[in-house]
């Protein structure tokens, strides 16, 4: 357990946030990162997102807190995280990418830190702003989201040793791969549902005839 949650591993998360180029480089080449920490950061992002939807001031939040289902949102975020990792890995395997699946998972997971900080900070700030001062709230969110996306871009670029243009192309193809995976998954679910219905109808027919 200490292998994944040592002080050095935790401190390295913040080093990567402040020095993303160097941080992601060493994650790829000397295993400085930790997949469990990356997954925990994704979970914290999901909880922060739900926290914002529940507790943000009515000045910036029109959502009824009673309609927020944190567990469903957590499942959706984790599923999207897994799809992005698998989609990027499948694409980069065909494009001479050097990154492993664990490197991709860490790159995306560590990029959640700016999201987490900005969402929680914006939620707190929203409690103290008046009508017409929403710009402060949205500025915090925009800065955090922008920095998180830049971290993600640099992370994918470093772990695969890509140029900027090839990284952008890879990310576009990753989205395409995610949609393909979702489409295939839905087809499989529909197929399994039809097979189940077919055998269940046979079972019912046999039961009533006997």
N, C-alpha and C positions, 0 to 999 in steps of 0.2 A: 504493500500500500504506500509506503514511504517513497517508493520509486516513482509514483505518479503524483504525489501530493507533497513533495519535499519543499522546504522553504525556497530553494533555488528555482524549482519549477514555478512556484507561485510568483516569486519576484520577477521571473523572466516574462510573465504575462505583461507586466507593466513596462518592462524594458522594451518589449515588442511594440506596445502602444506608442511609446515615445521615440523609438527607433525602428520603425517597421521594416525598412530595407535590410538592415543588419540583422534584426531579430528573426525575420523569416528565413534569411540565408542560413543562419546557424541552426534553425529548427530543421531545415532540410539536410544539412551536412553533418551535424553532430548530435542529432536527436535531443535538442534542448526543450522541445515542447512536450505536451502531455494531452493525449486524446481525452481521458476522463475530465480534465480541467476544461477542455474545450466544450465538452458536452454540458458540463455544469454551467458554463457561461451562456450557452444557448438556452438552458432551462431558466436561468436568471433573467435573460432577455424576455422570454415569454411571460414570466411572472411580473416583470416590470411593465410590460405592455398591458397586461390585465389590470395591474395596479393603477396605471394611468387612466384606463377606461372606467375604473370604478371611482377613483378618488379625485380626479382632476376637477377643477372648479367648473361650475355651470357656465361660466363666461366663455370657456373654450371647449366645453364638453356637452354635447346634446344627447349622449347615450344614457339610457336608463340603466343604472348600475345593476338592477335586478335581472337584466337580460344577459349579463356577462357570465359566461361559463369558462372559468379559468382552466379547468381540466381539458375541455375540448380544444381550447386555444393552445394549450401546452402540447397536446397530441398533434395538432396541425403544424405547429412550429417545428417539432421534432421530425415529423414526416417530411416537411419541406427541406429541413437541414439534411436529412438522409438522402433525399432525391437530388439535391444540389451536389452533394459529395459524390454520389454514384454517377450522376450525369457527367460531372466534370472529369472524373476518373475515366469513364468509358470513352469520352471524346479525346482526352489527352493521350490515351493509350494508342490512338490511331494517328496522333500528330507529334510523335516523338517527345512527349512530355516526360520529364525526369522525376516528377513528384509521385510519391506513393499515395494510396488512399488515406493513410493516416496523416500525411502531410497536408492533404487537401482539407481533411476534417479539422485539423489544428488551425490552418490558415483562416477558414471561415469562422470557426469558433472564437478565436482570439479577436476577430474583427467585431465581435458583439460588444466588447467593452465600451467603446464610445456610444453605442446605442443605449446600453444600460445606464450609463452615467447621464446622458442627455435626457432620456425619458424620465428618470426619477427626479432629476433637477428641475425639469420643466413642470412636472406634476406639483412639486413643492412651490415653485414660483407662481403657478396658476392660482394657488390659494391666497395670494397676496396682491394680485393685480385686479384693477377695476375694469369696467366695460370701456373699450377703446384702447386698452393697453395690451391687447393680445399679441402684438408684434414681438414683445419680449419672449413670450412663450414659444412662438413659432421660430424665432431666431435660434433659440437654444436647440430645438429639435433639428432644424436644418443643419446647424454646425455639426451636431453629433452624428446625424445620418450621413452627411457628406464625408466626414472623416472616417466613419466606419466603412463606407463604400470604397474610399481610397485605400484603406488598409486591406480590404478584401482583394482589390485589384493588384496591389503590390505583393500580397501574399501569394496569389496564384502565379504572378509573374516570376517571383523568386523561386518557388518550389519546383516550377517546371523549366526554369531558365529560358523564359520566352522574352521576346521583344514586346513593347507596348501594343503594337498593332496585332501581333499574333495572340496576345492575351485577350484583347477585346474580341477578336474573332472567336477565340475559344469560349469566352463567356456567352457569346451569342449562341454558339452551337450547343453549349451546356443547357441553355433554356429550351432549345429545340429537343435535346435529348430528354429533358425532364418531362416535356409534354408527351413525347413518344412513350416513355415509361408509364406515365399516368394512363394514356390511351390503352396500352397493352394490359395494364392492371385492371382497368374497367372491363375490357373484353374478357379477361380471365374470370373476373367476378361474375359477369353475366353468364358465361359458359357454365361455371360451376353451379350457378343458381338454376339454370335450365336442366342440367344433369340431375340435380337434387329433385327438382319438381317432377322430372320424368320418372325416376325410381320411386319417388313417394306416391305418385299416382298409381304405379304398378302395385305397390304395397297395399294401398287402399282398395284397389280392385280385387286383389287376392283375398284380403280380409273379408270383404263383403260377400264374395262368392263362396268362400269356405263357411 
